[in-house]
């Protein structure tokens, strides 16, 4: 069996905005450090994403010292505190989950509203306000920030290569917005995995990731098409859902690096005491 390695590592500080490629990161229970701790919402607290606003793909993010830097196309950069302080009294919703968040401020709201062409606000989730992972897939009451449902998303270069061989125009991995990308595994081998270790951290694969229209948005241009969703639907669909990648939770914390060996585990998550 060929060696499997970690080939990509990504953090998305703002849900729905452009991610940051990393060489190393701290893996924590809530996900990669700083991952999806910020979210853009409408005045009613409903989350906004590329599903309805594909131009969010062009909203660049960076982490500089203790600041999150936003850079929207046609706008100058905006700096906000990386860990905003204030009351956790803004009520927001991610899918069916209602949770508390910190309102980041009027300057950020004006900046995002101007760029998106609609009223928008930026909120932050402190650690003590984190949501519970769906009870059907948890073992130790794991929590998640503003990600759709799980702290980690894993994808495989082998599976993307197989998909691209079926497409008229190949797509890059950023269409799928993963946190961890692995190299060296056969296409779709991850469907049979139950757990894997990278460094001192054990990750448990809990649920295949069902995909939506976000993967049809070109992350470099914000232009929406039909693929790769349409092609995936021809061979990766079941029960009216289309799948690419795996949602995961983590046991333990530690630094992980691009190039690290990935060790497949024999234990099922449900076997862990």
C-alpha positions as CSV (number, residue, x, y, z in Angstrom):
1,X,0.0,0.0,0.0
2,X,1.3,3.4,-0.9
3,X,2.1,6.0,1.8
4,X,-0.7,8.4,2.5
5,X,0.3,12.0,3.4
6,X,-1.3,15.2,4.3
7,X,-1.0,17.3,1.1
8,X,-3.2,20.3,1.9
9,X,-4.3,22.2,5.0
10,X,-6.8,25.0,4.9
11,X,-8.5,27.4,7.4
12,X,-11.6,29.5,6.6
13,X,-11.8,32.2,9.3
14,X,-15.1,33.5,7.8
15,X,-17.8,31.0,6.8
16,X,-18.4,31.3,3.1
17,X,-15.4,33.5,2.4
18,X,-12.0,32.6,0.8
19,X,-9.8,30.3,2.8
20,X,-6.1,30.4,3.7
21,X,-3.7,27.6,2.7
22,X,-1.4,26.7,5.6
23,X,1.9,24.8,6.0
24,X,1.1,23.9,9.6
25,X,-1.8,24.4,11.9
26,X,-3.1,23.6,15.4
27,X,-5.8,21.0,15.3
28,X,-8.3,21.6,18.1
29,X,-11.7,20.1,19.0
30,X,-13.6,22.9,17.3
31,X,-11.5,22.4,14.1
32,X,-8.4,24.0,12.8
33,X,-7.5,27.0,15.0
34,X,-9.6,30.0,13.9
35,X,-11.7,28.0,11.4
36,X,-15.2,29.4,10.8
37,X,-15.2,31.4,14.0
38,X,-16.7,34.4,12.1
39,X,-19.9,34.4,10.0
40,X,-21.7,36.9,7.9
41,X,-25.4,37.2,8.7
42,X,-28.4,39.2,7.6
43,X,-30.2,41.6,10.0
44,X,-32.3,38.7,11.3
45,X,-29.2,36.7,12.1
46,X,-29.6,34.2,9.3
47,X,-26.3,33.0,7.9
48,X,-25.3,34.1,4.4
49,X,-23.2,31.9,2.1
50,X,-22.0,31.4,-1.5
51,X,-25.3,29.5,-2.1
52,X,-27.1,32.8,-2.5
53,X,-24.1,35.2,-2.8
54,X,-21.3,33.6,-5.0
55,X,-19.3,36.8,-4.8
56,X,-18.4,35.8,-1.2
57,X,-15.8,33.5,-2.8
58,X,-13.9,36.7,-3.7
59,X,-13.8,38.0,-0.1
60,X,-10.2,37.4,0.9
61,X,-9.2,36.6,4.5
62,X,-5.9,36.8,6.2
63,X,-4.7,36.5,9.8
64,X,-2.1,39.1,10.9
65,X,-1.0,39.1,14.5
66,X,-4.2,39.5,16.5
67,X,-6.3,40.7,13.6
68,X,-8.5,39.2,11.0
69,X,-8.1,41.1,7.7
70,X,-10.9,41.2,5.1
71,X,-10.2,42.3,1.6
72,X,-13.2,42.5,-0.7
73,X,-12.8,43.1,-4.4
74,X,-12.9,46.8,-5.2
75,X,-12.4,47.7,-1.5
76,X,-9.5,48.3,0.7
77,X,-8.6,46.0,3.6
78,X,-10.5,46.0,6.8
79,X,-9.0,44.8,10.1
80,X,-11.0,43.5,13.0
81,X,-9.9,41.9,16.2
82,X,-9.2,38.2,15.8
83,X,-11.0,37.5,19.1
84,X,-13.6,40.3,19.4
85,X,-14.7,41.2,22.9
86,X,-18.2,42.1,23.8
87,X,-21.5,40.5,25.0
88,X,-22.4,37.2,23.4
89,X,-26.0,38.4,22.8
90,X,-26.4,38.4,19.1
91,X,-28.8,35.5,18.2
92,X,-27.9,33.9,14.9
93,X,-28.8,30.7,13.1
94,X,-26.8,28.1,11.1
95,X,-29.2,25.8,9.4
96,X,-31.5,24.6,12.3
97,X,-29.0,25.6,15.0
98,X,-29.7,28.8,16.9
99,X,-26.7,30.1,18.8
100,X,-25.2,33.1,20.4
101,X,-22.5,35.3,18.9
102,X,-20.6,38.6,19.4
103,X,-21.5,41.4,17.0
104,X,-18.2,42.6,15.5
105,X,-19.2,46.2,14.9
106,X,-20.8,48.8,12.6
107,X,-17.6,49.3,10.5
108,X,-17.5,45.6,9.5
109,X,-21.3,45.7,8.8
110,X,-21.0,48.7,6.6
111,X,-18.0,47.2,4.7
112,X,-19.8,43.9,4.0
113,X,-23.1,45.5,3.2
114,X,-21.5,47.7,0.6
115,X,-19.6,44.8,-1.0
116,X,-22.5,42.3,-1.0
117,X,-25.1,44.8,-2.0
118,X,-27.4,43.9,0.9
119,X,-27.5,44.5,4.6
120,X,-25.0,42.2,6.3
121,X,-23.2,41.9,9.6
122,X,-20.2,40.1,10.9
123,X,-20.4,38.0,14.0
124,X,-17.9,36.0,16.0
125,X,-18.4,32.8,18.0
126,X,-16.4,32.6,21.3
127,X,-15.5,29.1,22.3
128,X,-18.0,28.9,25.1
129,X,-20.9,29.5,22.6
130,X,-19.9,26.6,20.3
131,X,-22.7,24.4,18.9
132,X,-23.0,20.7,19.5
133,X,-22.4,18.4,16.5
134,X,-25.5,16.6,15.3
135,X,-26.4,14.1,18.0
136,X,-26.8,11.3,15.5
137,X,-23.0,11.4,14.8
138,X,-21.4,12.2,18.1
139,X,-19.8,10.2,20.8
140,X,-18.3,12.6,23.3
141,X,-20.6,15.7,22.8
142,X,-18.2,17.2,20.3
143,X,-18.8,20.8,19.3
144,X,-18.4,22.9,16.2
145,X,-18.2,26.6,15.4
146,X,-19.9,28.1,12.3
147,X,-19.1,25.2,10.0
148,X,-22.1,23.5,8.4
149,X,-22.1,20.6,10.8
150,X,-18.7,19.2,11.7
151,X,-15.3,20.6,12.8
152,X,-13.3,19.0,9.9
153,X,-13.8,18.2,6.3
154,X,-11.4,15.7,4.6
155,X,-10.9,15.2,0.8
156,X,-8.6,13.1,-1.3
157,X,-6.5,14.0,-4.3
158,X,-7.2,10.5,-5.7
159,X,-10.9,11.1,-5.7
160,X,-10.6,14.5,-7.2
161,X,-8.4,13.0,-10.0
162,X,-11.1,10.4,-10.7
163,X,-13.8,13.1,-10.8
164,X,-11.7,15.4,-13.1
165,X,-11.2,12.5,-15.5
166,X,-15.0,12.6,-16.0
167,X,-15.3,16.4,-16.4
168,X,-14.9,18.4,-19.6
169,X,-12.9,21.0,-17.6
170,X,-11.0,19.9,-14.5
171,X,-11.7,21.7,-11.2
172,X,-9.3,22.5,-8.4
173,X,-9.7,21.2,-4.8
174,X,-10.8,24.6,-3.6
175,X,-14.3,24.0,-5.0
176,X,-14.9,21.6,-2.1
177,X,-13.5,23.9,0.7
178,X,-11.7,21.1,2.7
179,X,-9.7,21.5,5.8
180,X,-7.5,18.5,5.2
181,X,-6.5,17.0,1.9
182,X,-4.7,13.6,1.6
183,X,-2.4,12.2,-1.2
184,X,-1.5,8.6,-2.0
185,X,-4.9,6.9,-1.5
186,X,-6.8,5.3,-4.4
187,X,-10.0,7.1,-5.6
188,X,-12.8,6.9,-3.0
189,X,-10.8,4.8,-0.6
190,X,-11.9,7.2,2.1
191,X,-15.4,5.8,1.9
192,X,-14.1,2.7,3.8
193,X,-12.0,4.5,6.4
194,X,-13.2,4.8,10.0
195,X,-10.4,6.8,11.6
196,X,-6.9,8.2,10.8
197,X,-4.1,9.8,12.8
198,X,-1.9,12.7,11.9
199,X,0.8,13.5,14.4
200,X,-0.8,13.1,17.9
201,X,-4.3,13.8,16.7
202,X,-6.9,11.1,15.9
203,X,-9.7,12.0,13.4
204,X,-12.9,10.0,13.1
205,X,-14.8,9.9,9.9
206,X,-18.4,10.4,10.9
207,X,-20.5,11.3,7.8
208,X,-20.0,11.5,4.1
209,X,-20.3,15.1,3.0
210,X,-23.3,15.9,0.9
211,X,-22.6,18.7,-1.6
212,X,-24.7,21.6,-2.7
213,X,-24.5,24.4,-5.3
214,X,-21.4,26.0,-3.6
215,X,-19.2,23.5,-5.5
216,X,-20.4,25.0,-8.8
217,X,-18.9,28.4,-7.9
218,X,-15.5,29.1,-9.4
219,X,-13.6,30.3,-6.3
220,X,-11.3,32.4,-8.4
221,X,-14.0,34.3,-10.3
222,X,-17.3,33.9,-8.4
223,X,-18.9,32.6,-11.6
224,X,-21.4,29.7,-11.1
225,X,-21.8,26.8,-13.5
226,X,-23.3,23.3,-13.5
227,X,-20.3,21.2,-12.7
228,X,-18.8,19.4,-10.9
229,X,-22.2,18.9,-9.1
230,X,-23.9,17.6,-12.3
231,X,-21.2,15.0,-13.0
232,X,-20.9,13.9,-9.4
233,X,-24.6,13.2,-9.4
234,X,-24.1,10.6,-12.1
235,X,-22.0,8.3,-10.0
236,X,-21.8,9.7,-6.4
237,X,-25.5,10.1,-5.5
238,X,-27.7,8.2,-3.1
239,X,-31.0,9.1,-1.6
240,X,-31.2,12.3,-3.7
241,X,-27.9,13.6,-2.2
242,X,-24.5,13.9,-3.9
243,X,-21.3,13.1,-1.9
244,X,-17.7,14.2,-2.0
245,X,-15.4,14.2,1.1
246,X,-15.9,13.2,4.7
247,X,-16.9,15.1,7.8
248,X,-14.8,14.4,10.8
249,X,-14.3,15.0,14.5
250,X,-11.0,15.0,16.4
251,X,-9.7,13.4,19.5
252,X,-6.9,15.3,21.1
253,X,-5.1,18.5,20.0
254,X,-1.8,19.1,18.4
255,X,0.1,20.6,15.5
256,X,-0.3,19.0,12.1
257,X,1.8,19.8,9.0
258,X,1.6,19.4,5.3
259,X,3.8,16.4,4.5
260,X,2.8,14.5,7.7
261,X,2.2,10.8,7.3
262,X,-1.5,9.7,7.6
263,X,-2.0,6.5,9.5
264,X,-5.3,4.7,9.0
265,X,-6.9,3.4,12.1
266,X,-8.6,0.1,12.6
267,X,-11.0,1.4,15.4
268,X,-14.4,2.6,14.7
269,X,-15.4,5.8,16.4
270,X,-18.2,4.0,18.2
271,X,-15.6,1.6,19.7
272,X,-13.8,4.4,21.6
273,X,-14.6,4.3,25.3
